[in-house]
Amino acid sequence: MIRLLPFSSTLITAIFAAAVLLRFAQRGGWHLLFWGIGLVLYGLGTFSEAFLGLTWSPLMLRLWYLTGAMLTAAWLGQGTLYLLVRKPGVAHAVMVVLVLVSVAAVLAVFSARIDPAALYNIHRPASEQYKTVMERLPLTIALTIVLNIFGTLALVGGAIYSAFIFWRKRVLPNRVIGNVLIAAGALLPASAGTLVKLGLSDWLYLSELLGATIMFVGFLQATARQPVQATAAQPATS
Amino acid sequence: MSEPEPHPPKRHAPGTPRVPHSFFYDRVVPVIVVGLAVVLLIVLVLAIGALVGVIPAR
């Protein structure tokens, strides 16, 4: 039953990505574009994970590692960076670095040697087996960690910061709740590495599904229209 | 991921309703926000530990 979760995660992430990219098409905004790309990467990660539960494919294993383990958090985090950093050129400069690092990640993953002698068991999660099947150079491991640190810090830290700012100002409570949900949802898959180390590989599937669902609910909450009072509100205190 | 920006104006636009005082908003929400920040810190420390080789990398 738990092996069906990546399919559900893929479906929810696809709907989430479509909603974000549709909003980008209507309103523009670099943050929406990068969130949309990040969610597409998220969906590719869960889709390749689901595929690997059905049959062995070296291509899908590379795609799973590249998208699920390396790129998703960083591209989502880049979207938040565009939203938060107002200084001209900073977000664009980081974006150029991210693109270059992402290209290096693609080259590293698709040139990695897949051990033909290693037996891949489709009944076990990919997260339990990839180390014995796919060669990972120290550079690949370092890139994976650096990309995830950047992405988690930007995405989760940015959502927590936004929630705090709105809470302190006592305005737009939907954005407080929405950002809390986004931060909580993003932390679930971000902490999945620890779960895998603890031998709870199956929980990775659940964390991906819950993470995507909670972030989607948070996004809908944060972008919901709020009623505006006809008369002037109380004077601002800050 | 809220829009259009995380920085509310210093003075609220006329008609922007302020959140009334409540136990949930005044007490529960900040605890949740701080809790999330602590979890984020733990995740980052673990990741940085993995990067420097203190903890075996994934």
Contacts between the chains, C-beta under 8 A, distances in Angstrom:
chain1	res1	chain2	res2	distance
A	27	B	3	7.9
A	29	B	3	7.6
A	29	B	4	7.9
A	31	B	1	7.8
A	31	B	3	7.8
A	32	B	3	7.9
A	35	B	1	6.1
A	69	B	58	7.3
A	79	B	1	7.3
A	80	B	1	6.9
A	83	B	1	7.7
A	83	B	2	8.0
A	83	B	3	7.7
A	83	B	5	6.5
A	83	B	6	6.4
A	84	B	6	6.0
A	86	B	7	8.0
A	141	B	57	4.8
A	141	B	58	7.5
A	142	B	51	6.7
A	144	B	57	7.7
A	144	B	58	7.1
A	145	B	47	5.7
A	145	B	50	5.5
A	145	B	51	4.5
A	145	B	57	6.4
A	145	B	58	7.9
A	146	B	51	6.9
A	148	B	47	6.0
A	149	B	44	6.2
A	149	B	47	4.9
A	149	B	48	6.6
A	149	B	51	7.2
A	152	B	40	7.0
A	152	B	43	6.1
A	152	B	44	6.7
A	152	B	47	7.3
A	153	B	40	7.6
A	153	B	44	6.3
A	156	B	36	7.3
A	156	B	40	4.9
A	156	B	43	7.9
A	157	B	40	6.2
A	158	B	6	7.3
A	159	B	1	6.8
A	160	B	33	6.0
A	160	B	36	5.4
A	160	B	37	5.4
A	160	B	40	6.7
A	161	B	6	6.6
A	162	B	2	5.6
A	162	B	6	3.5
A	163	B	29	8.0
A	163	B	33	5.5
A	164	B	33	5.7
A	165	B	6	5.6
A	165	B	7	6.5
A	165	B	8	6.6
A	166	B	2	7.7
A	166	B	6	7.4
A	166	B	8	6.3
A	167	B	25	7.6
A	167	B	29	5.7
A	167	B	30	6.8
A	167	B	33	6.8
A	169	B	8	4.7
A	169	B	12	7.6
A	170	B	18	4.9
A	170	B	19	4.4
A	170	B	25	8.0
A	171	B	8	5.4
A	171	B	12	5.9
A	171	B	16	5.5
A	171	B	17	7.6
A	171	B	18	6.2
A	171	B	19	6.9
A	172	B	2	8.0
A	172	B	8	7.0
A	172	B	16	7.8
A	173	B	19	5.0
A	173	B	25	7.0
A	175	B	2	4.3
A	175	B	6	8.0
A	176	B	29	6.3
A	178	B	1	7.5
A	178	B	2	5.6
A	179	B	1	7.4
A	179	B	2	5.6
A	179	B	6	7.8
A	180	B	29	7.3
A	180	B	32	5.8
A	180	B	33	6.5
A	180	B	36	6.9
A	182	B	1	5.1
A	182	B	2	8.0
A	183	B	36	4.8
A	183	B	40	7.5
A	184	B	36	6.2
A	187	B	36	6.8
A	187	B	39	5.5
A	187	B	40	6.5
A	187	B	43	6.6
A	190	B	43	5.4
A	191	B	39	7.3
A	191	B	43	5.3
A	193	B	46	7.6
A	193	B	47	7.8
A	193	B	50	8.0
A	193	B	58	5.0
A	194	B	43	7.6
A	194	B	46	6.2
A	196	B	58	7.0
A	197	B	58	7.5
A	215	B	1	7.4
A	218	B	1	6.9
A	219	B	1	5.1
A	222	B	1	6.1
A	222	B	2	3.7
A	222	B	3	7.1
A	223	B	2	7.0
A	223	B	3	5.7
A	226	B	17	7.7
A	227	B	17	7.4
A	228	B	15	4.4
A	228	B	16	7.1
A	228	B	17	7.6
A	229	B	15	4.8
A	229	B	16	7.7
A	229	B	17	5.3
A	230	B	15	6.9
A	231	B	14	7.9
A	231	B	15	7.2
A	232	B	14	4.1
A	232	B	15	6.6
A	233	B	12	5.7
A	233	B	14	6.5
A	233	B	15	6.1
A	233	B	16	5.2
A	233	B	17	6.0
A	233	B	18	5.9
A	234	B	18	5.8
A	235	B	11	8.0
A	236	B	10	6.8
A	236	B	11	4.2
A	236	B	12	4.9
A	238	B	10	6.6
